[in-house]
Amino acid sequence: MLALPANVALWFLPFLVPLCLYVAYTDLARMKITNPTVTAMAVIFAIIGFFLYPLDVYLWQLAYLGIVLVAGIILNAAGAMGAGDAKFLAAAAPYVALGDIRLLMALFAVVLLAAYAVHTVAKRTSLHKLAPNWTSWNQPGRRFPMGFALGPTLAIYLGLAALYGS
């Protein structure tokens, strides 16, 4: 059983899944996670979360946004992650129950490996011709559109919480 309550996940799911899929798409197509998308994620939590959580829990969940944003800014400044990835992680943080962090990390590892494999196969075969203008195909070195893994990870997590949440 996940720590995130099923009823909370059910409320967030229809709003977040389209945004998560959009994040995956824009990162593949343009290597960008857009500010309006992460702002929408934060606003959705701020409004809907207020009605779903007791005030103390709501404020802690909201604090995770700031904590993760500061960590993301530091990691971005150190060159360890892109700014869009840092913004997405910060906007996603309030949606994750602290008790589910280990599961979320394992889920992210699986999704990241699958995303990397799919992207690599598509990039090196004729599959990339289905979307010939995507920026992610032509990135130098090991640059990878992390939104392709981050977005689906949050969407799957919320789906699992809707099914198996407390």
Residue pairs with C-beta under 8 A, 6 or more apart in sequence:
1 164
1 165
1 166
2 97
2 99
2 100
2 103
2 160
2 161
2 164
2 165
2 166
3 97
3 98
3 99
3 100
3 165
3 166
4 95
4 96
4 97
4 100
4 157
4 158
4 161
4 165
4 166
5 161
5 165
5 166
6 161
6 162
6 163
6 164
6 165
6 166
7 52
7 165
8 52
8 53
8 161
8 165
9 158
9 159
9 161
9 162
9 165
10 162
11 48
11 52
12 44
12 45
12 48
12 95
12 158
13 158
13 159
13 162
15 44
15 48
16 41
16 44
16 95
16 154
16 155
16 158
17 155
17 158
17 159
19 37
19 40
19 41
19 44
19 151
20 151
20 152
20 154
20 155
21 151
21 152
21 155
22 37
22 151
23 33
23 37
23 88
23 147
23 150
23 151
24 145
24 147
24 148
24 149
24 150
24 151
24 152
26 32
26 33
26 34
26 37
26 147
27 33
27 84
27 136
27 145
27 146
27 147
27 148
27 151
28 119
28 131
28 134
28 136
28 145
28 147
28 148
29 131
29 133
29 134
29 135
29 136
30 134
30 135
31 135
31 136
31 139
31 143
31 145
32 84
33 82
33 84
33 85
33 87
33 88
33 147
33 150
34 84
35 87
37 88
38 84
38 87
38 88
38 90
38 91
39 91
41 88
41 91
41 92
42 65
42 90
42 91
42 94
45 61
45 62
45 65
45 91
45 94
45 95
46 62
49 58
49 61
49 62
49 94
50 58
52 58
53 61
61 93
61 94
61 95
62 94
64 93
64 94
64 96
64 98
65 90
65 91
65 93
65 94
66 90
67 93
68 89
68 90
68 93
69 86
69 87
69 90
71 86
72 81
72 85
72 86
72 87
72 89
72 90
73 86
75 81
75 86
76 82
76 83
76 85
76 86
81 146
82 146
84 147
85 146
85 147
85 150
88 147
88 150
88 151
89 150
92 150
92 154
95 154
95 157
95 158
96 104
96 154
96 157
97 161
100 157
100 161
103 157
104 153
104 157
107 153
107 156
107 157
107 160
108 149
108 150
108 153
111 149
111 152
111 153
111 156
112 146
112 149
112 153
114 149
115 148
115 149
115 152
116 144
116 149
119 136
119 144
119 145
119 148
121 127
122 128
122 130
123 136
123 137
128 134
128 137
131 137
136 144
136 145
136 148
